């Protein structure tokens, strides 16, 4: 039984991932450690650890998602709290790493906030980071502590391999996504097309033309996140104008902020599939023309936590042909 082997582990839930943490604990057959997160009247956050942490390998599960700044402050305070409670190690499990899009200076006098977040996590006392589908892989190099970077690709591929993918094609919604699209195309045995786009501003994206033929095809698009949905919706409209029969979108992180809901309603996208790395925005329930599916990555993270705790390889979880036992 896992419970016998994991007697020195403590798993804590941040306020953004309570249900996910319960599922992970069920998978590992351990009790979720108790904690309390409250706010003072002036909005200051206070974290109290209510379970034993001394000498234990502690894992905090918290996405850096809206409200982003509250999420990251809570995580930092949680780390400090556990370090002062004499935890043996503190690993942070960040299903969605906020600020990841600020990974480089694309013009003068701008910050590299993804690096800043890495620095403050280390300064707070994190010993290890476990995350899923970073917006930019180079963020791993911003840390001087071990980073285990998982992908949700095995979850999506497993779902799609059960379906009839005749007359389907993978469409990269932009040139920067080609490597991801190529990976899915190889795993699914499909051809690939690429959208060339022009970004107007932070919210507006214009798809210009498609490299490849989508005429008479069922289009599958994959990305790390759907934020304002500008890229996906623009690519979908162009694909349908070029003869695509249907369009389905897959993304690890479903933010659905800004004009996302309106854009999706007005787009030809038939279905959107995301993971539970982030709790869905309440506005998603307003969608009438688009089906939204949520695939769990609890077992993926649970298996990674188990392997980290037992000093075993985590990289095997990147393989799409692995089977997982979700208890």
KEKE-3310 file (N, C-alpha, C; in steps of 0.2 Angstrom, whole numbers, plus 5000, padded with zeros to 4 digits):
npx = (5004:5002:5001:5009:5022:5023:5024:5031:5027:5019:5005:4999:4986:4984:4973:4968:4968:4961:4952:4959:4970:4964:4961:4973:4979:4970:4974:4987:4985:4985:4982:4976:4985:4982:4978:4976:4970:4968:4962:4967:4957:4963:4967:4979:4987:4986:4994:4991:4998:4991:4994:5006:5023:5036:5051:5046:5044:5037:5024:5017:5002:4998:4991:4997:4987:4972:4965:4980:4991:4987:4988:5001:5007:5001:5007:5020:5020:5016:5026:5036:5030:5030:5044:5048:5041:5050:5050:5057:5060:5053:5043:5036:5021:5016:5003:4999:5009:5010:5014:5022:5022:5030:5044:5055:5064:5056:5056:5063:5066:5058:5052:5058:5048:5045:5057:5059:5049:5053:5065:5060:5053:5063:5070:5061:5061:5059:5062:5061:5053:5038:5029:5018:5017:5024:5024:5035:5049:5062:5061:5063:5077:5078:5079:5088:5086:5080:5069:5054:5047:5032:5021:5004:5002:5002:4989:4980:4983:4980:4966:4962:4967:4958:4948:4941:4951:4951:4953:4958:4968:4982:4983:4994:4992:5000:5016:5026:5021:5024:5033:5026:5014:5019:5024:5012:5006:5015:5013:5000:4999:4997:4995:5002:4998:5001:4998:5001:5002:4998:5001:4992:4990:4991:4979:4973:4974:4978:4975:4984:4987:4987:4999:5000:4986:4970:4958:4943:4946:4946:4950:4963:4968:4982:4988:4997:4990:4974:4970:4964:4959:4961:4971:4968:4954:4955:4964:4955:4944:4951:4954:4942:4937:4946:4941:4940:4932:4928:4933:4943:4949:4963:4970:4981:4980:4966:4962:4953:4950:4947:4941:4938:4926:4916:4923:4925:4911:4908:4916:4921:4924:4921:4923:4931:4944:4952:4963:4962:4970:4968:4955:4939:4934:4920:4912:4913:4902:4893:4894:4887:4887:4899:4906:4914:4926:4934:4949:4956:4972:4976:4981:4993:5001:5000:5007:5020:5023:5024:5035:5045:5046:5051:5063:5064:5064:5056:5055:5049:5036:5033:5030:5019:5013:5011:5002:4990:4986:4972:4967)
npy = (4994:5011:5020:5015:5017:5031:5038:5049:5060:5076:5084:5099:5110:5123:5138:5138:5126:5115:5104:5097:5093:5085:5074:5070:5066:5055:5047:5044:5038:5044:5055:5072:5086:5097:5115:5132:5146:5163:5180:5196:5211:5221:5215:5208:5192:5177:5162:5147:5132:5117:5104:5092:5096:5095:5089:5083:5078:5090:5095:5108:5113:5123:5134:5148:5158:5168:5176:5182:5189:5188:5174:5170:5177:5170:5157:5160:5164:5152:5143:5149:5148:5134:5131:5137:5129:5119:5109:5096:5096:5107:5107:5114:5113:5118:5119:5128:5140:5156:5172:5168:5171:5183:5181:5186:5200:5209:5222:5238:5243:5234:5221:5205:5195:5182:5177:5184:5179:5166:5168:5174:5163:5154:5161:5162:5149:5137:5121:5113:5113:5108:5108:5111:5111:5124:5141:5145:5136:5139:5144:5135:5136:5147:5144:5139:5128:5111:5108:5100:5097:5094:5088:5090:5083:5068:5065:5071:5065:5052:5052:5056:5045:5036:5039:5041:5047:5049:5059:5070:5083:5091:5108:5121:5135:5146:5152:5150:5139:5128:5117:5111:5107:5099:5088:5083:5079:5069:5060:5056:5052:5061:5073:5090:5107:5125:5141:5157:5171:5188:5199:5211:5219:5217:5210:5208:5197:5193:5181:5177:5168:5151:5138:5124:5111:5112:5109:5100:5094:5088:5099:5099:5109:5113:5120:5129:5136:5144:5160:5175:5170:5174:5170:5156:5157:5166:5158:5147:5153:5156:5143:5137:5145:5141:5129:5119:5106:5105:5112:5109:5113:5112:5114:5116:5125:5133:5148:5158:5173:5191:5195:5182:5173:5179:5179:5165:5161:5168:5161:5148:5137:5121:5113:5114:5108:5107:5106:5102:5111:5124:5131:5133:5148:5156:5162:5153:5144:5151:5149:5144:5139:5131:5117:5113:5103:5096:5088:5078:5081:5076:5063:5062:5072:5067:5055:5060:5067:5056:5049:5059:5059:5046:5046:5043:5042:5055:5059:5049:5051:5059:5051:5046:5034:5028:5020:5025:5023:5029:5030)
npz = (5000:4996:5007:5017:5013:5012:5024:5028:5021:5017:5011:5005:5002:4992:4990:4977:4972:4979:4977:4967:4975:4984:4976:4972:4984:4987:4977:4980:4992:5005:5019:5017:5022:5034:5034:5035:5027:5027:5027:5032:5037:5030:5018:5019:5018:5028:5033:5041:5046:5051:5053:5057:5052:5054:5050:5038:5021:5012:5001:4992:4984:4972:4960:4950:4947:4942:4956:4952:4959:4972:4973:4971:4982:4993:4990:4993:5006:5012:5009:5017:5029:5031:5031:5043:5051:5052:5041:5032:5018:5005:4992:4978:4970:4955:4945:4935:4930:4933:4925:4916:4903:4902:4899:4893:4887:4876:4871:4875:4892:4899:4911:4916:4921:4924:4927:4939:4947:4949:4956:4968:4973:4976:4985:4996:5000:4993:4988:4977:4961:4953:4939:4925:4908:4904:4898:4891:4888:4892:4905:4915:4916:4923:4937:4951:4957:4957:4944:4939:4924:4918:4905:4898:4887:4886:4892:4883:4871:4874:4875:4862:4854:4856:4847:4831:4819:4806:4791:4798:4804:4811:4816:4818:4828:4827:4822:4832:4839:4832:4836:4846:4840:4830:4838:4843:4831:4827:4837:4835:4822:4811:4798:4797:4798:4797:4804:4799:4808:4813:4826:4833:4845:4863:4865:4853:4838:4822:4810:4795:4784:4779:4780:4771:4768:4773:4768:4768:4780:4797:4810:4822:4835:4846:4861:4874:4883:4884:4884:4881:4870:4857:4848:4845:4840:4829:4821:4819:4812:4800:4796:4793:4783:4773:4770:4780:4789:4803:4819:4833:4849:4860:4875:4889:4900:4904:4904:4900:4899:4898:4883:4879:4880:4872:4860:4858:4857:4845:4836:4824:4832:4837:4849:4865:4874:4890:4904:4922:4928:4931:4940:4931:4924:4929:4919:4909:4909:4902:4889:4874:4861:4860:4866:4881:4888:4902:4907:4919:4927:4939:4942:4935:4941:4954:4952:4949:4961:4969:4963:4965:4979:4981:4975:4961:4943:4935:4922:4914:4914:4903:4893:4881:4880:4892:4905:4918:4935:4942:4957)
capx = (5000:5006:5001:5014:5028:5023:5023:5035:5025:5014:5003:4995:4982:4983:4966:4966:4968:4959:4949:4964:4974:4961:4961:4980:4980:4967:4978:4993:4982:4987:4978:4978:4987:4977:4980:4971:4972:4964:4964:4965:4953:4967:4968:4985:4986:4990:4993:4993:4999:4988:4996:5013:5027:5043:5055:5043:5044:5031:5022:5011:4999:4995:4992:4998:4981:4968:4969:4987:4995:4985:4990:5008:5009:4999:5012:5027:5019:5015:5033:5039:5027:5033:5051:5048:5039:5055:5049:5063:5060:5047:5042:5030:5018:5012:5000:4999:5014:5008:5019:5027:5023:5035:5050:5061:5063:5054:5057:5067:5063:5052:5055:5058:5045:5045:5063:5058:5045:5058:5070:5057:5051:5069:5072:5056:5064:5057:5068:5060:5047:5035:5025:5015:5017:5027:5023:5042:5053:5068:5060:5067:5084:5078:5079:5094:5084:5077:5062:5051:5042:5028:5016:4998:5001:4999:4982:4976:4984:4976:4959:4961:4969:4952:4943:4942:4954:4952:4952:4960:4974:4984:4985:4998:4989:5005:5023:5029:5018:5025:5036:5021:5010:5023:5024:5005:5005:5019:5010:4993:5000:4993:4999:5002:4997:5003:4995:5005:4998:5001:4998:4990:4991:4990:4972:4971:4978:4975:4978:4985:4987:4989:5004:4997:4980:4965:4951:4940:4949:4944:4956:4964:4973:4985:4992:4998:4985:4969:4969:4959:4957:4962:4975:4964:4948:4958:4966:4949:4940:4954:4954:4935:4937:4950:4937:4940:4925:4927:4939:4943:4955:4965:4975:4983:4978:4960:4961:4946:4949:4945:4935:4938:4920:4913:4927:4923:4904:4908:4921:4918:4927:4915:4924:4937:4946:4957:4964:4960:4976:4965:4947:4936:4931:4912:4909:4913:4896:4888:4895:4881:4889:4905:4907:4920:4928:4939:4952:4960:4979:4978:4985:4999:5004:5001:5013:5026:5025:5027:5042:5050:5047:5054:5069:5064:5063:5050:5054:5045:5029:5032:5029:5011:5010:5010:4995:4990:4980:4969:4963)
capy = (5000:5018:5024:5013:5020:5038:5040:5055:5065:5080:5087:5104:5113:5131:5139:5138:5119:5111:5098:5093:5091:5079:5069:5068:5062:5049:5043:5042:5035:5048:5061:5079:5089:5103:5121:5138:5153:5169:5187:5202:5216:5225:5210:5204:5185:5174:5155:5143:5125:5114:5097:5091:5097:5094:5083:5079:5081:5094:5098:5113:5113:5130:5137:5155:5160:5173:5182:5180:5191:5184:5167:5170:5179:5164:5152:5162:5164:5145:5141:5152:5145:5127:5131:5139:5123:5114:5104:5093:5099:5110:5107:5118:5110:5124:5116:5134:5145:5163:5177:5164:5175:5188:5177:5189:5207:5210:5229:5241:5245:5230:5216:5198:5194:5175:5176:5187:5174:5160:5171:5175:5156:5151:5165:5160:5143:5132:5116:5110:5115:5103:5112:5108:5115:5131:5144:5145:5130:5142:5146:5130:5138:5153:5142:5136:5122:5106:5109:5095:5101:5089:5090:5087:5079:5061:5065:5073:5060:5046:5053:5056:5039:5032:5042:5040:5053:5049:5066:5075:5087:5096:5115:5125:5142:5151:5149:5148:5133:5122:5111:5107:5104:5093:5083:5080:5076:5063:5055:5054:5050:5065:5079:5097:5114:5131:5147:5163:5177:5195:5201:5218:5221:5211:5207:5206:5194:5192:5176:5179:5163:5144:5134:5117:5111:5110:5108:5094:5091:5090:5102:5099:5114:5112:5126:5128:5140:5149:5166:5179:5165:5178:5166:5150:5159:5169:5152:5143:5156:5156:5136:5136:5149:5137:5122:5114:5104:5106:5114:5107:5116:5108:5118:5113:5129:5137:5155:5161:5180:5196:5194:5175:5170:5182:5177:5158:5161:5170:5157:5141:5131:5116:5110:5116:5103:5109:5102:5106:5115:5130:5131:5136:5154:5155:5164:5148:5141:5155:5147:5140:5136:5128:5112:5113:5097:5096:5082:5079:5079:5074:5057:5064:5076:5062:5050:5064:5068:5049:5048:5063:5057:5040:5047:5039:5046:5059:5060:5044:5053:5063:5047:5046:5027:5026:5020:5028:5020:5034:5027)
capz = (5000:4996:5013:5022:5011:5012:5030:5030:5017:5019:5005:5007:4996:4991:4990:4970:4970:4984:4974:4964:4980:4987:4972:4972:4990:4986:4972:4984:4998:5011:5021:5015:5028:5036:5034:5035:5023:5029:5025:5037:5034:5025:5013:5020:5019:5033:5032:5047:5045:5056:5053:5058:5046:5056:5047:5033:5014:5011:4994:4992:4977:4971:4953:4950:4942:4944:4956:4951:4964:4979:4972:4972:4989:4997:4990:4996:5013:5013:5009:5023:5035:5032:5033:5050:5055:5052:5036:5029:5011:5003:4985:4976:4964:4952:4939:4930:4932:4931:4923:4911:4896:4903:4899:4889:4885:4869:4869:4880:4898:4902:4915:4914:4927:4925:4931:4946:4951:4950:4961:4975:4976:4979:4991:5001:5003:4989:4987:4971:4958:4949:4935:4919:4901:4904:4891:4888:4892:4895:4912:4919:4917:4928:4943:4953:4961:4952:4941:4935:4919:4914:4899:4898:4880:4887:4893:4877:4866:4876:4874:4855:4851:4856:4842:4824:4817:4798:4788:4803:4803:4817:4814:4823:4827:4825:4820:4838:4842:4828:4839:4850:4835:4827:4843:4843:4824:4827:4842:4832:4815:4807:4795:4801:4794:4801:4803:4800:4811:4815:4833:4833:4852:4868:4865:4846:4834:4815:4806:4788:4779:4781:4776:4771:4766:4778:4765:4769:4786:4804:4812:4829:4837:4853:4864:4881:4886:4881:4888:4878:4864:4851:4843:4843:4836:4823:4817:4817:4807:4794:4794:4790:4777:4769:4769:4786:4791:4810:4823:4840:4852:4866:4879:4896:4904:4902:4908:4898:4902:4894:4878:4877:4880:4866:4854:4857:4854:4838:4832:4822:4836:4840:4855:4868:4879:4894:4910:4928:4931:4934:4940:4926:4925:4930:4913:4904:4909:4898:4882:4871:4855:4861:4871:4885:4892:4907:4908:4925:4927:4946:4943:4932:4946:4959:4951:4949:4968:4972:4961:4968:4986:4981:4971:4955:4937:4933:4915:4911:4913:4897:4887:4879:4880:4898:4908:4925:4939:4946:4963)
cpx = (5004:5007:5007:5021:5029:5021:5027:5033:5020:5012:4998:4992:4982:4976:4964:4966:4966:4956:4955:4969:4971:4961:4968:4981:4976:4971:4984:4991:4985:4982:4980:4980:4983:4981:4975:4974:4967:4966:4962:4961:4956:4969:4975:4983:4990:4988:4995:4993:4996:4990:5004:5018:5034:5046:5052:5045:5037:5030:5016:5009:4995:4997:4993:4993:4977:4965:4976:4991:4994:4988:4997:5010:5007:5004:5018:5026:5019:5022:5037:5037:5030:5040:5052:5045:5043:5054:5056:5065:5053:5047:5036:5027:5014:5010:5000:5004:5013:5014:5024:5027:5028:5042:5056:5059:5062:5055:5061:5063:5057:5056:5055:5055:5045:5051:5062:5054:5049:5062:5066:5054:5057:5071:5067:5058:5061:5063:5067:5053:5044:5029:5023:5015:5018:5026:5030:5046:5059:5067:5063:5074:5084:5079:5086:5093:5081:5070:5060:5046:5038:5024:5010:4997:4999:4992:4978:4977:4980:4969:4958:4963:4963:4947:4945:4945:4955:4950:4953:4967:4976:4986:4988:4995:4993:5012:5027:5027:5020:5028:5031:5016:5013:5023:5017:5004:5009:5015:5003:4994:4997:4998:4998:5001:4999:5000:5000:5001:5002:4997:4998:4992:4991:4984:4970:4976:4975:4979:4978:4984:4989:4994:5002:4989:4975:4958:4949:4942:4945:4950:4956:4970:4975:4989:4993:4993:4980:4967:4963:4956:4958:4966:4971:4958:4950:4960:4960:4945:4944:4954:4947:4934:4941:4947:4937:4933:4923:4933:4938:4949:4956:4970:4975:4979:4972:4959:4954:4945:4948:4940:4935:4931:4916:4916:4925:4916:4904:4912:4918:4921:4921:4916:4931:4938:4952:4958:4961:4965:4974:4958:4944:4933:4923:4909:4909:4906:4891:4889:4889:4883:4895:4905:4914:4921:4934:4942:4956:4968:4981:4983:4992:5004:5005:5007:5020:5028:5028:5034:5047:5051:5051:5061:5069:5063:5056:5049:5050:5038:5028:5030:5021:5008:5010:5003:4996:4984:4978:4965:4959)
cpy = (5006:5021:5022:5016:5027:5041:5047:5061:5069:5084:5092:5107:5120:5132:5139:5130:5114:5104:5094:5090:5085:5073:5066:5064:5056:5044:5040:5038:5038:5053:5068:5082:5095:5109:5126:5144:5158:5175:5192:5207:5220:5221:5207:5196:5182:5166:5152:5135:5121:5107:5097:5092:5095:5088:5080:5082:5084:5096:5102:5113:5119:5133:5145:5158:5165:5171:5181:5183:5189:5177:5166:5172:5173:5159:5154:5162:5156:5142:5143:5149:5138:5127:5133:5134:5117:5108:5102:5096:5102:5110:5110:5115:5116:5121:5122:5139:5152:5167:5174:5167:5181:5185:5180:5196:5208:5217:5232:5243:5241:5224:5209:5195:5186:5173:5178:5182:5168:5162:5171:5168:5153:5155:5164:5154:5137:5127:5113:5113:5109:5107:5108:5113:5123:5135:5145:5140:5133:5144:5141:5133:5144:5151:5139:5130:5117:5108:5103:5097:5095:5092:5087:5083:5072:5060:5066:5067:5053:5046:5053:5049:5034:5034:5040:5047:5053:5056:5071:5077:5091:5103:5119:5132:5147:5148:5146:5142:5127:5116:5107:5104:5098:5087:5079:5076:5069:5058:5052:5051:5054:5070:5085:5102:5119:5137:5153:5169:5183:5197:5209:5222:5215:5207:5204:5203:5193:5187:5178:5174:5156:5141:5127:5117:5108:5108:5101:5090:5093:5093:5101:5104:5113:5118:5125:5131:5143:5154:5170:5175:5169:5173:5160:5152:5162:5163:5148:5146:5156:5148:5135:5139:5145:5130:5117:5112:5105:5108:5112:5110:5113:5113:5116:5118:5134:5143:5158:5168:5185:5195:5186:5172:5172:5179:5169:5157:5163:5166:5151:5135:5127:5114:5112:5111:5106:5105:5106:5109:5121:5129:5135:5143:5153:5157:5158:5144:5145:5153:5142:5136:5131:5123:5113:5107:5099:5089:5083:5077:5077:5068:5058:5067:5071:5057:5054:5065:5061:5048:5052:5061:5051:5040:5043:5044:5049:5059:5055:5046:5057:5058:5046:5039:5024:5025:5022:5025:5026:5031:5033)
cpz = (5000:5003:5018:5020:5011:5019:5032:5025:5019:5013:5007:5001:4997:4990:4982:4968:4975:4982:4971:4969:4983:4983:4972:4979:4990:4982:4976:4991:5005:5013:5019:5021:5028:5036:5034:5032:5024:5027:5031:5034:5029:5019:5014:5021:5025:5032:5039:5045:5052:5057:5054:5052:5048:5053:5041:5026:5012:5004:4995:4985:4976:4964:4954:4945:4945:4951:4957:4957:4971:4979:4974:4979:4994:4996:4993:5004:5016:5014:5016:5029:5036:5034:5040:5054:5054:5047:5033:5022:5010:4995:4983:4970:4961:4945:4933:4933:4929:4929:4918:4905:4896:4904:4896:4888:4878:4866:4875:4886:4900:4906:4912:4921:4929:4929:4938:4950:4953:4956:4968:4977:4979:4985:4997:5004:4999:4988:4980:4968:4953:4945:4928:4913:4903:4898:4887:4892:4895:4903:4917:4921:4922:4935:4945:4957:4956:4950:4937:4930:4916:4909:4900:4891:4881:4888:4887:4872:4868:4874:4866:4852:4852:4851:4835:4821:4809:4796:4794:4802:4809:4814:4820:4822:4826:4824:4826:4841:4838:4831:4843:4845:4832:4832:4843:4836:4824:4831:4839:4825:4810:4804:4799:4796:4799:4799:4804:4802:4812:4821:4832:4839:4856:4868:4858:4841:4827:4811:4798:4783:4782:4777:4777:4769:4771:4775:4766:4775:4792:4808:4820:4831:4845:4855:4871:4885:4881:4886:4886:4872:4857:4846:4840:4838:4829:4818:4815:4812:4800:4791:4790:4784:4771:4768:4774:4788:4798:4813:4830:4843:4858:4869:4886:4901:4902:4906:4906:4901:4897:4889:4875:4876:4873:4860:4852:4854:4847:4833:4829:4826:4839:4847:4858:4874:4883:4900:4916:4932:4934:4935:4935:4928:4925:4923:4908:4903:4904:4890:4880:4865:4855:4867:4875:4889:4896:4908:4914:4924:4934:4946:4940:4938:4952:4958:4951:4956:4971:4970:4964:4975:4986:4977:4965:4949:4936:4925:4911:4910:4907:4891:4887:4880:4887:4901:4915:4928:4944:4951:4966)
residu = (UNK:UNK:UNK:UNK:UNK:UNK:UNK:UNK:UNK:UNK:UNK:UNK:UNK:UNK:UNK:UNK:UNK:UNK:UNK:UNK:UNK:UNK:UNK:UNK:UNK:UNK:UNK:UNK:UNK:UNK:UNK:UNK:UNK:UNK:UNK:UNK:UNK:UNK:UNK:UNK:UNK:UNK:UNK:UNK:UNK:UNK:UNK:UNK:UNK:UNK:UNK:UNK:UNK:UNK:UNK:UNK:UNK:UNK:UNK:UNK:UNK:UNK:UNK:UNK:UNK:UNK:UNK:UNK:UNK:UNK:UNK:UNK:UNK:UNK:UNK:UNK:UNK:UNK:UNK:UNK:UNK:UNK:UNK:UNK:UNK:UNK:UNK:UNK:UNK:UNK:UNK:UNK:UNK:UNK:UNK:UNK:UNK:UNK:UNK:UNK:UNK:UNK:UNK:UNK:UNK:UNK:UNK:UNK:UNK:UNK:UNK:UNK:UNK:UNK:UNK:UNK:UNK:UNK:UNK:UNK:UNK:UNK:UNK:UNK:UNK:UNK:UNK:UNK:UNK:UNK:UNK:UNK:UNK:UNK:UNK:UNK:UNK:UNK:UNK:UNK:UNK:UNK:UNK:UNK:UNK:UNK:UNK:UNK:UNK:UNK:UNK:UNK:UNK:UNK:UNK:UNK:UNK:UNK:UNK:UNK:UNK:UNK:UNK:UNK:UNK:UNK:UNK:UNK:UNK:UNK:UNK:UNK:UNK:UNK:UNK:UNK:UNK:UNK:UNK:UNK:UNK:UNK:UNK:UNK:UNK:UNK:UNK:UNK:UNK:UNK:UNK:UNK:UNK:UNK:UNK:UNK:UNK:UNK:UNK:UNK:UNK:UNK:UNK:UNK:UNK:UNK:UNK:UNK:UNK:UNK:UNK:UNK:UNK:UNK:UNK:UNK:UNK:UNK:UNK:UNK:UNK:UNK:UNK:UNK:UNK:UNK:UNK:UNK:UNK:UNK:UNK:UNK:UNK:UNK:UNK:UNK:UNK:UNK:UNK:UNK:UNK:UNK:UNK:UNK:UNK:UNK:UNK:UNK:UNK:UNK:UNK:UNK:UNK:UNK:UNK:UNK:UNK:UNK:UNK:UNK:UNK:UNK:UNK:UNK:UNK:UNK:UNK:UNK:UNK:UNK:UNK:UNK:UNK:UNK:UNK:UNK:UNK:UNK:UNK:UNK:UNK:UNK:UNK:UNK:UNK:UNK:UNK:UNK:UNK:UNK:UNK:UNK:UNK:UNK:UNK:UNK:UNK:UNK:UNK:UNK:UNK:UNK:UNK:UNK:UNK:UNK:UNK:UNK:UNK:UNK:UNK:UNK:UNK:UNK:UNK:UNK:UNK:UNK:UNK:UNK:UNK:UNK:UNK:UNK:UNK:UNK:UNK)
# end
